[in-house]
């Protein structure tokens, strides 16, 4: 798959973001986060140093940035980066605080378009889309200040629901239905499994980050997403105690 194909796919998929309104911010007080964005905004405020310089790759519609801003997180600068021209247009229109900066960025090599160093790089629902995540994360590491971190959220291919699918002989797709061929809305996909190219477990991602990409340590921060009959008050302790089975991957990797 070429980078041109990916760019065309995301520009088409997110065309409406060019003219959409700013997202409604999430509360920073999320004791039982039920999705990747709620989990991110629950964890980040306590990890970001005051006056932090932040880079968000794959910033999308800016939900995380909007939530941190509305919650009063005292960052110094916040660079919003995305590959999609449509999404970048929406970000520039909706984020007028002077601390925000903008960069149409290829996350395969962000150092080509942004200059560090940063205290934090955020990558939510992104690494699974990269053609070469190994070299991309080496490049991300080069953008961090000493002691800085990258926050990575990505589907966990070893989560219990996907283990069940695999045991039943089904492909455990992470962004679609019908063996990766149908979107959750019921349409035919343009890219298999909505463009997810790589699948990680906690262990495989941690080994890559520490063994090959120059990070010193990784901290896991599990959260619960599961069938609605399972109450989050039950699922959240399970996800935090055993994230390898009950959580999507969410972790902080430190320089």
N, C-alpha and C positions, 0 to 999 in steps of 0.2 A: 504494500500500500504506500503510495507516494504522499509527501507532505501536502502537495496540491490537492489531492483527494480529500484529505482531512480538513484542510482549510475550507474547501468548497462545502463539505458536509456541515461544518459548524456554522458557517455564514448562512446557509439555508435554514438550518434547524433553529437558529436563534435570531432570525431576521427581525422578529417583532420587538426584540430587546432594544433596538435602536431608538424606538419612540415610546417605550414603556415608562411608567412612573417609577420613582424610587421605591424599592421594596420596603415593606413594613418591618421595622426592626424587631428582632427577637429579644426577649428579656435575658439579661445576663444571669439571672437567678434561675437556674435550671437543675433542680436536684434530681430529676428523672428524665434526662433528655431522651427523645424518641427518634431523632434523626441526626444526620452528620452535622448539620448546621447548628442545631441546638447544642450538640456535644462540643463543637468548636468554641462557641461563644461562652459556654460554661467554663471551659478550661483556660482559655487564653488570657483573660484579665489578670489572673494570679501569676501567670508566667512572664508576661511582658514587663520589662523594666520601665520605669517612668521616663518619658521622652524617647521611647523606642522608635527606631527606624524600621519599618515593616514593609516587606514585599509580599504581595499576594499574587501568585501565579494561577491562572485559570479563575480569575475573580468573578466571572459570570455576571450576574446582575448587581453584584455588590452587597449581597445580604449580610455577609460577615462584617464587612467594613461599616455598613450602615448601623449594625447592631452595636459594634464597639464604640462608634461615634456617639450614638444616642445614649449609651450606657455610661458615657463620661470617661472612657479609658484614655489616659493621658499620653497617647503616642505623640512622637515628634513629627514624623513624616510617614505617609502611607502610600506606597506605590501600587496602583491597580494595574495588573497586567493580564492580557488575554490575547489569544490568537485571532479571535473573531472580530472583524471590522464592525459588525453590527453591535456587538456587545461593547466594544470600546466607545462607539458613538453614544450609547446609552449611559455609560459610566461618566463620560465627559459632561454630559448634559445634566446628570443628577447629582454629581458630587462637586460642590462649589467651595467647600471649605479649603482654604489655602494650603492646608497640610497635605492635601491629596495631590498625587502626581500620577501620570498616565504613561503607559508604555505598551504598544502593541508588540507582544513578546511571544516568541517561540520557546516554549518551556523545554525543548530539547537542548537549547543552549541559551539560557537567559542572559548570560554575561555579554552576549553580542549586542544587547539592546538596553541593558540597565547596568548602572554602576553601583557597586556596594561601597563599603560593607554595610550589612544589615544586622540588626539584632535578631530578627525573626523572618523566616520565609514560610508562607502558608501555602499548602498544596492539598486542597480538599477535592476529592473526586477527580483527580488529575493523573496521577502516576500510572494508572492502568491504561490510559490512552496514549502513552508515550511509545514511540517506536524503539527507542534505546534508553530505558530507564537507568541503566547502570551509568552511562556516561553523563546523562542529564543530572543525576544526583551528585556526581563528582563536580560538575559545574556549579550546582547549587551550593555545595560545600564551600567553594571558592569565594562565594559572595557573603559569607557569614563573618561577623566579628568573632574574636576569641570568646568562647562561652555562649555564643548565639545558638539558635536552634532552628530546625525545620520541623513544622508540624505537618504530618502526613495522615490523611484519611483515605482509605481505599477499601473495596470489598474484601472480605476474608473468605477465601475459597474453602477453608476448612471449618467454617461456621456449621453448626449442627444441621440447619435446614438444608444446606448444600450437600452435606455428607449423606443425608437421607436420599436426596435426589440421585446422587451418584450410585448409592447402593441399589436403587431401583432401576438403574440403567439409563438414567436421564442426564443430559449435560447440565451441570449446575451453573447456568448462565447468571450473570450478576447485574444485568441492566435490561433484561428483556424476558419474554416468554417463548414457549414453543421452540426449544433448542436454540435459542438465540436469534430466531427469525421473525418474531413478532414483538412490537412495542407493547408496553403495558396498556396503551390506549387501543390496542387491537389492530394497528396498521402494520404493514410489512416494513421491516427495517431497511434503511439505506446501507448501513454497515453492520456486519454481523455483531450481535450482542452490543449494539449501539456504539461500536467503535472501541470496545474494551479489547486491548491487544495482549495484556499480561495479567496473570492471576497470582496473588501472593497469599502466603500464610504469614503470621507474625514472625515465625522463625526465619523464613526465607528472606523477608524484607530486612529484618534486623541483621542477618548475616551479610547481606549485600551492603547495607549502610556502614556497618562497622568494619567488615573485612575488606571491602573494595573501594569504598567511597570516602574514607577518611574521618568518619564520625567516631567520637570517643565512646558514647553510650546511648542507649535507647530506653525511654520510659514508656510503658504501655498505659493507655487510659481508656479502658473499655466502657462501652455504653450499650444499652439494650435496644435492639430492633427485632421484633418477633411477631408471631401471630397475635392478633388482638385479644384472644381469650386468655393469653398469659399476661397477667397484670404486671405493669412496669415496676411495681414495688417488690415483686418477686424476681422479675427478670434482671433488674439493674444490679442487685447484689451478685447474681450469678455472673453477669457480664464483667463486673469488676474483679470478682474472685478468679474467674477462669475465662479471660477474654479470648483465648485461642479457640474456644468452642462456642461461646455464647455472644460474642461481640464482632462487629465489623472491626477492621484494623484502624486504630487511632493511636498515634504515638508521637512523642517528641524525641528527635535525634539531635544530640548536642555536638557542637564543634569541639 
